C-alpha cells in the first residue's frame, strides 16, 4: 500500500518545520573534529569515524580484541554536521571567509545595485515576505584589482583558502598511525604530479598552471574553500530546484541541507519559478558549498516573461554579448560547473 501523497500546503509546512527545528547532527559512530592551520581562522572541519575493535583471537568466553584508531574523512556538511553549532536559517551561516576577503583590501561594496532587475525586485513590496532578511551588500573588485584565486596564485600568493584546501585534501592523514591504514597502492598517475601530502604551495602551483580551479566568489563568504582539478579528490555535484508550480523556498533550503549532509561539494539550483532570485539568496546565505544557478533560465524569464519561451535572435544575442550582467558563458552544464560556481 503506497503512502498518502501530501498536498502542496502539507509539503511546504513540513519543510518549514524542518528548517525551524534544524540542528547540527553527526553521523552514527562519528564526531566532528577541526584541524587548524597556520593562518588565523583556518579551521577545517572533518568527520572522524569511530571504528569498533577487531577480534584477533581468544576463546568464546574470553575473546581478545585489538583497538582500531578513528579515521578522519572529508566532510562537506558544514554547521549541519556539528551538534555544537546553533543553526538559524533565518540569519544564515557565519561568514567564514569575510575576514580573509577584507584583509586583502582589494574589494569594495557597491554603493548602489548595478542590476536594474535587482533594483526592481528590491522595490517590490510584495516580495518582502519571501526575501531573505539579511541581504548581503554585494562587493566588487577595486579599480585595477583582481579578486580571483587564480590571480593570487599567479602572483605567487598563498591565500588562507589555499591552506584550507590543502588541509582538507589531506583528510587528516597525518593523524593516522596505523601502517595498515596508511598503505596505498601505487596505481597509475598518467603523468600527473601526485605528492605524498598536499601542501598550500602545491595548491597554489596547480591553480597557477591552470590544472585546477578554486571557486570562491567574494559575494559568497559563507562558503568553505574547495578545489576542482586532476590532482585532487573527486568532487560531487547535487542538483536541486523547483518549478513554477511545485516546491518552495523552504523546500529548496531543505534540499540544500540534505545535499551537503550527504557529501555534495557543489549544489546546482535548477529552479525555474517566479521567485528564483529570492530563492538564490536563501540558498547562498545558508550554504557552505558552492552554489550554481541556471543563469540562462533567469535571463530568459526577464526577457520573455516565461522560461518556457526561448528568446528570439535579438534576445539570444543580448545573452551572449552581456556576460557582465547575465552571468552566463555557455549553455553547457560542464561550463556552468567550472565557470559559474559561486
C-alpha positions as CSV (number, residue, x, y, z in Angstrom):
1,X,0.0,0.0,0.0
2,X,1.5,3.3,-1.1
3,X,1.9,6.2,1.3
4,X,-0.7,9.0,1.2
5,X,0.5,11.8,-1.0
6,X,0.9,15.1,0.7
7,X,-0.7,18.2,-0.6
8,X,1.4,21.2,-1.6
9,X,0.4,23.0,1.6
10,X,1.4,20.0,3.7
11,X,4.8,19.6,1.9
12,X,5.6,23.2,2.4
13,X,4.6,23.1,6.1
14,X,6.8,20.0,6.6
15,X,9.7,21.8,5.0
16,X,9.1,24.9,7.2
17,X,9.1,22.7,10.3
18,X,12.3,21.0,9.2
19,X,14.3,24.3,8.9
20,X,12.7,25.8,12.0
21,X,13.9,22.9,14.1
22,X,17.1,22.3,12.3
23,X,20.1,21.2,14.4
24,X,23.6,20.0,13.6
25,X,23.7,16.2,13.6
26,X,26.7,13.9,13.4
27,X,26.6,10.5,11.6
28,X,26.4,7.4,13.8
29,X,29.7,6.4,15.3
30,X,31.2,9.7,14.1
31,X,32.1,13.0,15.6
32,X,33.1,16.4,14.2
33,X,36.7,17.4,14.5
34,X,38.6,20.5,13.3
35,X,42.2,20.7,12.1
36,X,43.7,24.1,12.4
37,X,46.2,25.8,10.0
38,X,49.0,28.3,10.4
39,X,46.8,31.2,9.3
40,X,44.3,32.6,11.9
41,X,40.8,31.4,11.1
42,X,41.8,28.3,9.1
43,X,39.9,25.6,10.9
44,X,39.0,22.7,8.6
45,X,36.0,20.5,9.6
46,X,36.3,16.8,9.2
47,X,34.3,13.7,10.2
48,X,36.1,11.3,12.4
49,X,34.7,7.8,12.1
50,X,35.0,5.6,15.3
51,X,35.8,2.0,14.5
52,X,34.8,-1.0,16.6
53,X,37.6,-3.3,17.9
54,X,38.8,-6.2,15.8
55,X,38.5,-9.8,17.1
56,X,42.0,-11.2,16.9
57,X,41.8,-14.4,19.0
58,X,41.0,-15.8,22.4
59,X,38.0,-18.0,23.2
60,X,34.3,-17.6,23.1
61,X,34.4,-16.9,26.8
62,X,37.4,-14.7,26.7
63,X,37.8,-13.1,23.3
64,X,40.7,-10.9,22.5
65,X,40.2,-7.6,20.7
66,X,42.5,-5.1,19.1
67,X,41.5,-1.4,19.2
68,X,41.3,0.4,15.9
69,X,42.0,4.1,15.7
70,X,39.5,6.5,14.3
71,X,39.6,7.5,10.6
72,X,39.2,11.2,9.6
73,X,37.4,11.8,6.3
74,X,36.4,14.7,4.1
75,X,33.2,16.4,5.4
76,X,31.1,18.9,3.4
77,X,28.2,19.2,5.9
78,X,29.5,22.4,7.5
79,X,27.5,23.5,10.5
80,X,24.8,21.0,9.7
81,X,27.2,18.2,10.7
82,X,28.3,19.8,14.0
83,X,26.0,19.3,17.0
84,X,27.8,22.1,18.9
85,X,26.7,24.8,16.4
86,X,23.4,26.6,16.8
87,X,21.7,26.9,13.4
88,X,19.3,29.7,12.4
89,X,18.2,29.6,8.7
90,X,16.6,33.0,9.0
91,X,20.0,34.6,9.9
92,X,22.2,32.4,7.6
93,X,25.6,30.9,8.3
94,X,28.6,32.7,9.7
95,X,30.7,34.4,7.0
96,X,33.7,32.2,7.3
97,X,35.8,33.9,4.5
98,X,34.8,37.5,5.2
99,X,37.9,38.4,7.3
100,X,40.2,36.9,4.6
101,X,38.5,38.9,1.9
102,X,38.6,42.1,3.9
103,X,42.2,41.6,4.8
104,X,43.3,41.5,1.2
105,X,42.0,45.0,0.8
106,X,41.1,44.7,-2.9
107,X,37.3,44.8,-2.8
108,X,34.7,47.5,-2.2
109,X,31.0,47.4,-1.5
110,X,28.6,48.6,-4.2
111,X,27.0,52.0,-3.3
112,X,24.0,51.2,-5.5
113,X,22.9,48.0,-7.1
114,X,24.1,47.8,-10.7
115,X,21.4,45.5,-12.0
116,X,18.1,47.0,-13.0
117,X,16.4,43.7,-12.4
118,X,17.7,43.5,-8.8
119,X,16.5,47.1,-8.2
120,X,13.1,46.2,-9.4
121,X,12.9,43.2,-7.2
122,X,14.0,45.1,-4.1
123,X,11.4,47.8,-4.8
124,X,8.6,45.3,-5.0
125,X,6.9,45.3,-1.6
126,X,5.0,42.2,-2.5
127,X,8.3,40.2,-2.1
128,X,9.0,41.3,1.4
129,X,7.7,38.1,2.9
130,X,9.8,36.0,0.6
131,X,13.0,38.0,0.8
132,X,16.0,36.9,3.0
133,X,16.2,39.4,5.8
134,X,20.0,39.8,6.0
135,X,20.7,40.6,2.3
136,X,24.4,41.0,1.8
137,X,25.7,44.2,0.2
138,X,27.5,43.0,-3.0
139,X,31.2,43.6,-3.3
140,X,33.3,44.1,-6.4
141,X,37.0,44.5,-7.2
142,X,38.5,47.9,-6.7
143,X,39.7,49.6,-9.9
144,X,42.7,47.9,-11.3
145,X,42.5,45.0,-8.9
146,X,41.6,41.3,-9.4
147,X,39.9,39.1,-6.7
148,X,40.2,35.6,-8.1
149,X,42.2,32.8,-6.5
150,X,43.7,32.3,-10.0
151,X,45.1,35.8,-9.9
152,X,46.6,35.4,-6.4
153,X,48.1,32.1,-7.4
154,X,49.8,33.6,-10.5
155,X,51.2,36.3,-8.2
156,X,52.8,33.7,-6.0
157,X,50.4,34.4,-3.1
158,X,49.3,31.7,-0.8
159,X,45.8,32.6,0.5
160,X,44.0,31.2,3.5
161,X,41.7,29.5,1.1
162,X,44.7,27.6,-0.4
163,X,45.8,26.5,3.1
164,X,42.3,25.4,4.0
165,X,42.1,23.3,0.8
166,X,45.5,21.6,1.4
167,X,44.4,20.5,4.9
168,X,41.1,19.4,3.6
169,X,42.5,17.4,0.7
170,X,44.9,15.5,3.0
171,X,41.9,14.4,5.1
172,X,43.9,14.2,8.3
173,X,46.3,11.5,7.1
174,X,49.0,12.9,9.4
175,X,46.8,11.8,12.3
176,X,46.8,8.2,11.3
177,X,49.4,6.0,12.9
178,X,48.4,2.5,11.7
179,X,50.6,1.3,8.8
180,X,47.6,-0.7,7.5
181,X,45.5,2.4,7.1
182,X,48.4,4.3,5.6
183,X,49.1,1.7,2.9
184,X,48.4,2.9,-0.6
185,X,48.5,1.0,-3.9
186,X,51.0,2.5,-6.4
187,X,48.4,2.9,-9.1
188,X,49.0,4.8,-12.3
189,X,49.5,8.6,-12.2
190,X,49.1,9.0,-16.0
191,X,51.7,11.8,-15.9
192,X,50.1,13.7,-13.0
193,X,52.3,15.1,-10.2
194,X,50.9,13.5,-7.1
195,X,52.8,14.4,-3.9
196,X,52.6,12.3,-0.8
197,X,50.9,15.2,1.0
198,X,49.1,18.2,-0.4
199,X,50.6,21.5,0.6
200,X,49.3,25.0,0.2
201,X,52.2,25.6,-2.2
202,X,51.1,22.7,-4.3
203,X,47.6,24.1,-4.4
204,X,48.9,27.5,-5.5
205,X,51.0,26.0,-8.2
206,X,48.3,23.8,-9.6
207,X,45.9,26.7,-9.8
208,X,48.5,29.0,-11.4
209,X,49.3,26.3,-14.0
210,X,45.6,26.1,-14.9
211,X,45.2,22.5,-13.8
212,X,42.8,23.3,-11.0
213,X,40.2,25.9,-10.0
214,X,39.1,27.3,-6.7
215,X,35.5,28.6,-6.9
216,X,35.5,31.3,-4.3
217,X,33.2,34.1,-5.1
218,X,33.7,37.2,-2.9
219,X,29.9,37.5,-2.6
220,X,29.6,34.1,-1.0
221,X,31.8,34.5,2.1
222,X,29.9,31.7,3.8
223,X,31.4,29.0,1.6
224,X,34.2,26.7,2.6
225,X,37.1,26.6,0.2
226,X,37.4,23.6,-2.1
227,X,39.3,22.8,-5.3
228,X,38.5,21.0,-8.5
229,X,41.4,19.5,-10.5
230,X,43.0,16.4,-11.9
231,X,45.5,16.1,-9.0
232,X,42.9,16.5,-6.2
233,X,40.0,14.5,-4.8
234,X,36.9,13.8,-6.9
235,X,34.1,16.3,-6.1
236,X,30.4,15.6,-6.0
237,X,27.6,17.9,-7.5
238,X,24.0,17.7,-6.4
239,X,21.1,19.1,-8.4
240,X,18.1,20.7,-6.7
241,X,15.4,23.0,-7.9
242,X,11.7,23.9,-8.1
243,X,9.4,24.9,-10.9
244,X,6.7,27.4,-11.5
245,X,4.1,25.0,-10.0
246,X,6.0,22.9,-7.4
247,X,8.3,23.4,-4.5
248,X,9.0,26.5,-2.4
249,X,11.9,28.4,-0.8
250,X,11.5,26.3,2.4
251,X,11.8,23.1,0.4
252,X,14.8,24.3,-1.6
253,X,16.7,25.1,1.7
254,X,15.8,21.6,3.0
255,X,17.2,20.1,-0.2
256,X,20.3,22.1,0.2
257,X,20.8,20.9,3.8
258,X,20.4,17.2,2.8
259,X,22.7,17.6,-0.2
260,X,25.6,18.9,1.9
261,X,25.0,16.4,4.7
262,X,25.3,13.6,2.1
263,X,28.5,14.9,0.6
264,X,27.8,17.4,-2.1
265,X,30.7,19.8,-2.9
266,X,28.6,21.9,-5.2
267,X,24.8,22.4,-5.5
268,X,23.3,23.3,-8.8
269,X,19.9,25.1,-8.4
270,X,17.8,24.3,-11.5
271,X,14.8,26.3,-10.3
272,X,12.5,27.9,-12.9
273,X,9.7,29.6,-10.9
274,X,8.9,33.3,-10.4
275,X,11.0,33.6,-7.2
276,X,14.3,32.1,-8.2
277,X,16.0,35.4,-7.5
278,X,14.8,35.3,-3.8
279,X,15.4,31.5,-3.6
280,X,19.0,32.0,-4.7
281,X,19.7,34.4,-1.8
282,X,18.3,31.9,0.8
283,X,20.5,29.2,-0.7
284,X,23.7,31.2,-0.7
285,X,23.3,32.6,2.8
286,X,22.8,29.1,4.2
287,X,25.3,27.2,2.1
288,X,28.9,26.1,2.9
289,X,29.3,24.7,-0.6
290,X,29.4,26.4,-4.0
291,X,26.0,27.2,-5.4
292,X,25.3,27.3,-9.1
293,X,22.2,28.6,-10.8
294,X,20.9,28.4,-14.4
295,X,21.6,31.9,-15.5
296,X,20.1,31.3,-18.9
297,X,16.7,30.5,-17.3
298,X,16.8,33.6,-15.2
299,X,17.8,35.8,-18.1
300,X,15.2,34.3,-20.5
301,X,12.5,34.9,-17.9
302,X,13.5,38.5,-17.7
303,X,13.5,39.0,-21.4
304,X,10.4,37.0,-22.4
305,X,8.4,36.6,-19.2
306,X,8.5,32.8,-19.3
307,X,11.3,30.3,-19.1
308,X,9.3,28.1,-21.5
309,X,9.6,30.5,-24.4
310,X,13.0,30.6,-25.9
311,X,14.2,34.1,-26.8
312,X,14.5,35.3,-30.3
313,X,17.7,36.1,-32.1
314,X,17.9,39.6,-30.6
315,X,17.4,38.3,-27.0
316,X,19.9,35.5,-27.5
317,X,22.5,38.0,-28.8
318,X,22.0,40.0,-25.7
319,X,22.6,36.9,-23.6
320,X,25.9,36.3,-25.3
321,X,27.1,39.9,-25.5
322,X,26.4,41.0,-22.0
323,X,28.1,38.4,-19.7
324,X,28.8,41.0,-17.0
325,X,25.0,41.3,-16.3
326,X,23.8,37.9,-17.5
327,X,26.4,35.8,-15.6
328,X,26.5,33.2,-18.4
329,X,29.3,31.9,-20.6
330,X,27.9,28.7,-22.0
331,X,24.8,26.6,-22.1
332,X,26.9,23.6,-21.3
333,X,26.3,22.2,-17.8
334,X,30.0,21.4,-17.6
335,X,30.8,25.0,-18.3
336,X,28.4,26.0,-15.6
337,X,30.1,23.8,-13.0
338,X,33.5,25.1,-13.9
339,X,32.9,28.8,-14.7
340,X,29.7,29.7,-12.8
341,X,30.4,28.1,-9.4
342,X,29.9,30.6,-6.6
